[in-house]
Amino acid sequence: MRRSLGWMVMLGMLAPATAAGQTTWDAPSFLRPGSPRGLTVALTNNDPGGHVGVLALWRDEPAPIGVGFRGGLVDAPGDQVVGLLGLDVSGNLPPLSGPGNPRALWWTGAGVGLGDHVSASFPLGLVFGWTGTDENFAFMPYAGAHAVLTAVSGPGDNLDLDGVVDLGIDLRFAPAWTVRFAGSFGGRESLGIGLAIH
């Protein structure tokens, strides 16, 4: 599975970007082993065009338990606002050996971007995460990649496969809240900073 995903990501990175330039829901992913339960509210800077967006994420339980939901609005090219809706599901992979004893999970999902065009995206990815703690502070970096199949409706309908590298770090300063940073690179260029309340 890991080898197949790696090939899909590499091929997707060589493919052209989505022809319609539609903003999509799956990046930045904000997803890692142990992603916090509760509400995350984030500001994002999305490709294409480096436009600002607002994203809300909700989980009943830390990943990979349960389902993650997200919705948002992005100021997209052409003075339009794109609505984003999506959900993700995930599962644990066997424990890994190595520095910091990284945890790993697989994830997939489905979502839509609603603007001048409608885009439906279906990602499949792997994420590796580490946790370091010091009394009330926790430092939780993660790295992964996902391949995403996107279908865009409207003039010039098309189907694209993109490869995405996902990086991020969660910083928990108190039991009730976590500051979250995330970025996606490759077929989905985006950055985000958010606050999780759990």
C-alpha positions in Angstrom: 0.0 0.0 0.0 2.8 2.4 0.9 4.7 1.7 -2.3 1.5 2.2 -4.5 0.7 5.5 -2.7 4.3 6.7 -3.3 4.0 6.0 -7.0 0.6 7.8 -7.2 2.0 10.9 -5.4 5.1 11.1 -7.7 3.0 10.7 -10.8 0.5 13.3 -9.5 3.3 15.8 -8.9 4.3 15.5 -12.5 0.7 16.0 -13.7 -0.5 19.5 -14.5 -2.5 21.4 -11.9 -6.3 21.2 -12.0 -7.4 22.9 -15.2 -10.1 24.9 -13.6 -7.9 26.2 -10.8 -10.5 25.2 -8.3 -9.7 25.5 -4.6 -10.1 22.1 -2.9 -10.9 20.9 0.6 -8.2 18.5 1.4 -5.2 20.8 1.9 -3.8 21.7 4.3 -4.9 18.4 5.8 -4.4 19.2 9.5 -4.4 15.4 10.0 -2.0 13.4 12.1 -2.0 10.5 14.5 -3.9 11.9 17.5 -5.4 14.9 15.8 -7.3 16.5 18.6 -11.0 16.1 19.2 -13.2 19.1 19.3 -13.3 22.2 17.1 -10.3 23.7 15.1 -10.7 27.1 13.5 -8.0 28.0 11.0 -6.9 30.7 8.6 -5.6 29.4 5.3 -3.7 30.7 2.3 -4.7 28.6 -0.6 -3.5 27.9 -4.2 -4.4 29.1 -6.7 -3.5 32.7 -6.2 -2.6 32.8 -2.6 -6.1 33.7 -1.4 -7.2 33.7 2.2 -9.7 31.3 3.6 -11.4 30.3 6.8 -11.6 26.6 7.7 -13.5 24.8 10.6 -12.7 21.2 11.5 -14.6 19.0 13.9 -13.8 15.6 15.4 -15.7 13.8 18.2 -12.6 11.8 19.1 -8.8 12.0 18.3 -7.7 10.6 15.0 -8.0 7.9 13.8 -11.1 7.3 15.9 -14.4 8.3 14.2 -14.9 10.8 11.3 -13.4 14.2 10.8 -15.6 16.9 9.3 -14.6 20.2 7.7 -16.2 23.2 6.1 -14.8 26.5 4.9 -14.9 29.6 2.7 -12.0 30.8 0.4 -11.6 34.0 -1.5 -10.8 32.5 -4.9 -9.6 34.0 -8.2 -12.1 36.0 -10.2 -13.7 37.7 -7.1 -15.6 34.6 -6.2 -16.0 32.8 -2.9 -15.6 29.0 -2.9 -17.4 26.9 -0.3 -15.5 23.8 0.9 -17.1 20.7 2.5 -15.4 17.4 3.3 -15.0 14.5 5.6 -12.1 12.1 6.4 -11.8 8.6 7.9 -8.5 7.0 9.0 -7.0 4.0 10.6 -3.8 3.0 12.5 -0.9 1.4 10.8 1.5 -1.0 12.7 3.8 0.7 15.2 7.1 1.9 13.7 10.6 1.7 15.1 12.9 4.7 14.9 13.8 7.9 16.6 10.9 9.1 18.7 8.8 5.9 18.0 6.7 7.5 15.2 3.1 6.6 14.9 1.5 6.2 11.5 -2.0 6.2 10.0 -3.7 5.9 6.6 -6.5 8.2 5.7 -9.0 8.8 2.9 -12.1 10.9 2.4 -14.4 12.8 0.1 -15.3 16.4 -0.3 -16.4 19.2 -2.7 -15.4 22.7 -3.6 -18.4 24.8 -4.7 -17.7 27.9 -6.8 -18.0 28.7 -10.5 -17.2 25.1 -11.0 -17.9 22.1 -8.7 -14.9 19.9 -7.9 -15.2 16.6 -6.1 -12.0 15.3 -4.5 -11.1 11.9 -3.2 -7.7 11.6 -1.3 -5.7 8.6 -0.1 -2.7 9.2 2.1 -0.3 8.2 4.8 0.9 10.3 7.8 3.7 9.8 10.3 3.6 11.7 13.6 5.9 12.1 16.7 5.0 13.4 20.2 7.3 15.1 22.7 6.0 16.3 26.0 7.3 18.4 28.9 4.9 18.8 31.7 2.0 20.8 30.3 3.6 21.4 26.8 3.4 18.9 23.9 5.3 19.2 20.6 3.7 17.1 17.9 5.3 17.3 14.4 4.0 15.2 11.5 4.8 14.5 7.8 3.0 12.6 5.1 1.7 12.5 1.6 -1.5 11.9 -0.2 -2.7 11.3 -3.7 -6.0 12.9 -4.7 -8.3 12.3 -7.6 -10.3 15.4 -8.5 -13.2 15.6 -10.9 -14.2 19.2 -12.0 -17.6 19.9 -13.6 -18.4 22.9 -15.8 -16.9 24.0 -19.1 -14.0 21.8 -20.0 -14.8 19.0 -17.5 -11.7 17.2 -16.5 -10.3 14.6 -14.2 -6.9 15.1 -12.4 -4.6 13.1 -10.2 -2.4 15.3 -7.9 0.4 14.3 -5.5 0.7 16.3 -2.2 3.3 16.4 0.5 1.8 17.3 4.0 3.8 18.8 6.8 2.6 20.2 10.1 3.1 20.7 13.8 0.7 20.9 16.7 1.7 22.7 19.9 -0.4 22.0 23.0 0.2 24.6 25.7 -2.7 23.7 27.9 -5.1 20.7 28.2 -7.9 22.6 26.6 -6.3 24.1 23.5 -3.7 23.4 20.8 -2.1 25.8 18.3 -1.9 24.1 14.9 0.3 24.8 11.8 0.0 22.9 8.6 1.2 23.1 5.0 0.7 21.2 1.8 3.0 21.2 -1.2 3.1 19.8 -4.7 -0.3 19.5 -6.4 -2.0 21.4 -3.5 -0.2 24.6 -2.4 -1.6 25.8 0.9 -0.7 26.9 4.4 -2.8 27.2 7.5 -2.7 28.2 11.2 -5.4 27.3 13.6 -6.5 26.9 17.2 -8.1 23.7 18.4 -10.4 23.8 21.4 -10.9 20.4 23.0 
